[in-house]
């Protein structure tokens, strides 16, 4: 009787707990999206790197990420401290992330070939160190989600709260630079570093609140570190999962679009739409994510509850493709149409943002009923290993498109108009079609998913019985 009451209490959803967890999404999203949104434009248009050097830098960065993410996920699963497996990693990552966001926008002055080389090495070191500490935060924060929110109802409601904080982080990443920076391509001195400083504060303050108030790791999983697999076995278990392997192409494709759009929007808005005001450029993405916040609540939450995450994701990606199509045809003096279209893009985007972590949490559940151990860190680490290929693809596409248009170095008089239009629609649409095909064959749906949930509930009852 006491055990059943304990189980019921642990499965009861609490908005207080969801908010305490969700606030940790602010540092995660604000820091990474600020990095994604402005790093390319800053080093290409302001510092003056040629496109080939930026592409090389981001490819090296992505290779490093794939190894870094997998290894930290492995270490996280095997960590055992009085604060749990995940919290120490989060604790030690916050300050370095904030400092690196400032350093990202304060490279040495470029004068001649020697200084260019110094800038490139500086750029490479900063983005690699940023990724190291961001990974410490991101993998461990995300790994807490399927452990803190165990039932399907908890995950749906908890993810809804969490993604609202994600939207605030996205708005901070995309709206703040428009307020603080006078021009993305020719700013006043100190404007980019000031933006880095403010985003650093957004990392530190909510991050500390998260550490103080966030739900602790559940007692029934405290001994799982003992049975966590070795590094190579962790990778093997992940890639042997049919659900995981069929999900991965869709995840890479979605992250390709997440990466491509913010990277290209500053150039697309300034030179295709001829919007000169950085705040109005930022507003394009700001409207997208305001829309995303709205449609997560009124559309995707009830739809996921009714038809499940797989079918909902298929619908959201289809809508996303349709809403991106007009970007290929927009031009100067079409600002109102552009704002409407970017708002509509938020519908499909919000479905992807809402569903993707529910999918990976289901995959972790399926693995747990087979192995008896929760291995969120390993799965999220290997997941990000593949996710980073999206960044490689982004710059492998941008680089050749710019080079074919003879635009290897920033020059406002020689903008590749067709290339920018294609980067905003054609390549994202191809990626999303690949994702739709992959998720069509994803197996965790309907009866199979219900069976996993039932077996997971039985397994957790057994673990709680032993821990009480």
Buried (B, 14 or more C-beta within 10 A) or exposed (E): EEEEEBBEEBBEBEEEBBBBBBBBBBBBBBBBBBBBBBBBBBBBBBBEBBBEBBBBBBBEBBEBBBEBBBBBBBBBBBBEEEBBBBBBBBBEBBBBBBBBBBBBBEBEEBEEEEEBEBBBEBBBEBBBBBBBBBBBBBBBBBBBBBBBBBBBEBBBBBBBBBBBBBBBBBBBBBBBBBEBBEBBBEBEEEBBBBBBBBBBEBBBBBBBBBBEBBBEBBBBBBEBBEEBBEBEEBBEBBEEBEBBBBBBBBBBBBBBBBBBBBBBBBBBBBBBBEBEEBBBBBBBBBBBBBBBBBBBBEBBBEBBBEBBBBBBBBBBBBBBBBBBEBBBEBEEEBBEBBBEBBBBBBBBBBBBBBBBBBBBBBBBBBBBBEBEBBBBBBBBBBBBBBBBBBBBBBBBBBBEBBBEBEBBBBEEEEBBEEBBBBBBBBBBBBBBBBBBEBBEEBBBBEEEBEEBBEBBBEBBBEBBEEBE
